[in-house]
């Protein structure tokens, strides 16, 4: 079981003034059924009898080894080259930048 869709279903009739009777539900999908799971989430969210629709997954083929917490010497524990930097999300990483980062509010003539 790689993907699970969890949701609450209101089993109460649509009678005016009746309190909802929320019952937890879940549907299981294989890793290869991501599209089907997403489509089911959309259908469940569109139905007012359902609430709190969430999807959880353990797509083991899409993540690295369990327990790997560090990159040493630019390589992962299995020897693969790793050069991504959190600082690189907004542009060049600092270690690859042509000049050091500038503080806000300063000019090049400072």
N, C-alpha and C positions, 0 to 999 in steps of 0.2 A: 504494500500500500504506500504509494508515493505522495498522493494528493488527497486531502480530505476537505470537503465543503461542510461547514457547520452552520446551522441556522436554527431559529426558533419559529415554530409553527403555531398559529393560534387555532386551537381545535374548537373554540366556542363558536356557536352559530352567530350569524350577523344580526342578532336581535338587538334592538336599541337599548342601551343602558346596561347590557350584560358585560361583566368583567371578562377580559381576555383570559384564555386558558393556554398559556405558552408552554409548549412541549419541545424539548431539545431534539434535534434531528441531525443526522450526518449521512453523507454520501461519499464513498471511496472511489478513487480513480487511480489508474497506473500512471507512472511518470510520462508515458507517451500520450496520455489523454488530457494534456493541459488545455487545449482548445475547447474540448467538451466541458471541462470543469469551469472554465471562464464563462462559457455560454450559459451553463446551468446557473451560475451566480447571477448573471444578468436577468434570467427568467425569474429567479426567486426574489430578487430585489424589486422587480416590477409588480409583483403580487402583494397586495396589502395584507394578506394573511401571514406573511413572513416578515421576520425582523432579525436584525443582527446577523446578516449573512457574511461569513468570513471564509477564507480559504487558507489552509495551512499545507506546507509541503516539506518533504525531505528529498529534494531532487539531488541525490548523491552524485550523479554524473555531472552536475553543474557547479560543484564546489570542490575545493582542494581537500587535502587529507584532513581528517579529523585531528584536532589537537595541535595543528601547526599554528604557532603564535608569533613567529619571528622570521625575518629574512636576514641572513647573515652573509656578508660579503657580496651583496647583490644577487644572491641565489636562494631559491627555496630549498628546503631540506632534501628534496629529490633531485637537486642539481639544476633545475630550470632557471634561466636568467629572469630576474625580476627587477624592472626599473620604474614601475609606477610610483608616483609620489602624490600624496594628498594635496600638496601645494600646487601640483600640476593641474588640478581641476580648473583653476581660474587662469591658466596660462602656463608658461614654462615653469618647470620646477626650479627652485632656487639654485640647486647644484648645477643646473644646466643654463642658467641665465647668464647673459653677457655682462651684466653689472649687478651689484647688490640691490636688494629691495630698497625702495625709497619710503620714508615715513610720510604719512599724509600731511598736507599743508606745507611741505617744503618745495622749493623750486630747484632747478638745476644749478642756479648761480649761488646757492647757499654754501 
